Amino acid sequence: MDSFKAWIPVTIDIDKILLEHPPKQKLKRDKLLYIVHLLRTIRTVDRRNMVGGEWILINATALKNVISDYKPYLLYLEGVGLIICDGKGKKGVRSHGYKFTQLNYIAVPTIIIELTDATLLTALKKAWARDNHGTDYVKKHLPYLYKHFYNGKLIIDIPKEISTNYSITNAVNSIKSGRPRLSVDKFGRRLHTPITRLNKELRKHLSYDGHKLVEVDIKCSQPYLSIKVIIEQLNKKNKNLINRIKEAESLESKLEVIRGLKGCKGLYEYIYDILVDDIYIKLKDEYEANNEYQIGNGERDDYKEIVFQIMYSRNGFKSNLKTSFKKIYNYPFSILYNIKKDDHKDLSKKLQKLESSLLLRTICKRVNQHDKNIPMFTIHDSILTTQKHYGIVENIVKEVLLEEIGFEPILHVKKY
């Protein structure tokens, strides 16, 4: 890594700030710029940061891996009035939140500044390698996915009038280069590509070999996958439960098996709402019936994001929606809560590993065995392919997930 491109709000002149407010101790300009870059871009690459509301949550351990002496840098940026801290960080519960004092982090245009400090670049490279496998790993272990990025057939054509953020601009340029950077993270073994960084609105500008793409998406994927985790826990006390569910021929008969279990309050409702009704709308209705204010704009997606917060936040995190979730789905809540008792990341790790195992290493592999010419591009819980082939992909997704989860998933197919 010879340099790092930092996206900095145009209104921030770090050299002028350093000149007008000389630090009491020696601070490196590039490290200050890297922290400013994080505050400007972190929400565009990690939606989990929505837990902090208007504040950007900075994980101290992750920051320390890049800037070992990060505290003086944060204090300096606070001292000159560039950023403020909410002071609500609590070890084991929540990171400190930061925000620019006078900027809307999305509205202000940015400039790219090349960071070249050798110590910083070495730390960034080590931190990335510690958490990820690179392109060569993808080529070796997921060749049936790798090949479609490197044959020159994947094209993206975004109109000039569409503005893009830091993450998306990098993703677009990576696709256009014809040699995109691919990686598999070591946490949940998910595949990360330029396409995983594109938002839904921009996927319509993708094409493969001249054909527009179709997305096959698993509805309520994380709650759906959690069914397997919960049933496996139940199977320890209810022998042959997994087999009984798989042997039941219809969804109704499978749900009757669940309904007949004792001491599992809310489990039937949980699975029913995932597979038949809409778990996000159910939570929305319950929450708004018992609280004066709605969440966000009161849209389904607002509650979808909060469900991720409930499932992946630390057990000590409290919210009214978490209370609603526990009330409706008491037994599932208790199982998920118990998985997180030692480390709140254990649940997200378990579900992401299950997702990547099923999507990347089972479904996509089976599609490739069926026809090596079928293009596939994954976005964690969905697969993009061409219109000619999406029916085959859809059938194999249903086939594998019914085998592994015990319940057939609800799939959304979107033609771009």
C-alpha positions, 0 to 999 in steps of 0.5 A: 500500500503506497498511499491511502485516499482519504475523503475530507470535507472541503470546508476542513483545512487541516494544515490551516488548523494545525498552523493556527492551533499548534498541538502541545505534543507532536501529532501527525497530519495524516493520522488526523486526516484519517480520523476525519475520513472515518467520521465522513465515510464510516456510515457509508460502509457500515450500516450498523453504525445507525445505532448511534443516531446522529453520532458516529460510533468509533470502536476504540479497539479498531481505531487503536489497531491503526493509530495506537496513540489515537487519544491525543488525536481525538482530544486535539480535534475536540479541542480545536472545535472540529468534532464533539464527543457524546461521552456516552461510551460504556465499556462492553455496552457502547462505543463513544459517539462523535460528530462534526460540530458544524457539518452535515456529514453527507451534504458537504462536498469532499476532496480526496487527499492522499495519505502517505505516512509510512507508519499509518499505511503499514498499520492499515495494511496489517489491520486489513490483513488481520480481518480479511483474506484477499483476492487470491484467496477468493480465486482459489476457494471461490473460483466459480464466483471469481471468474465472472469479475475477471472476464471483462463481461461485467459493466457498470454505466452510471449517469454523470448526474448521479452523485456517489459517496466515498464507498460507491465511487471506489466500487464503481472505479473498481468494476471499471478497472476490470481487476476489482479487489475481492475479499472474504472477511474472517469474521463471518466468511462473507464475500466482499466485492465492489457490487456489495458496496453498491446500493439498490438504486445503482444495481440497475446500471450493471450488466453482464455480457450485454444483459441486465441483471436479476436479483434473487433475494431471501426475505427477512434473511437474518431472522429466517436463518436464525430459525435454524439456530433456534431449532438446533437448540430446541432439538437438544431437549426435543429429540428428532425435532429437526427430522419431524420438521423436515418430514412434514410435507407442508408449511402448515404441518411444519408449523403445527409441529412448532405449535405443539412444543411446550415452553416455547412462547412466541416461537410459532408466531416468530416463524409464522411472521417470518414465513407467512406474515411480515415480522417487521410490520408486526413489530412496527404495529406493536411498537406504535401501539405502545409508544407515542412516537414512530421510528424514523419515517415509520416505514418498514425499512426503518424497523428492519434496521432496528431489528438488526440492532436488536439481534446484534447489539449487546444484551445490556442495550435497552430500547422500547422496540427491544421490549416489544420484540421480547413481548411478542417473541419471548422464546426466540428472544431468550435463545438469541439473548443467551447466544450473546451472553459471553460476547454480543458478536457471537450471534452475528458471527454464527448467522453470517457464517451460516449465510456464507456457507449456504449462499457462497459454498453450497448454493453457488457451487451447486449452480456452477455444477449445474451450468458453468456459464451461469453468472453469479454475483452475491450480495451476502443474502442475495444472488445477481444473475441474468434474466435467462438464468434466474429461474435456475438460481431461484430453484436451487436457492429454495432447494438448498435452504429447505434442506438446511433450514427445514422451511422453504424461504420466501424469495423476492425476485427483482428484475433491473 
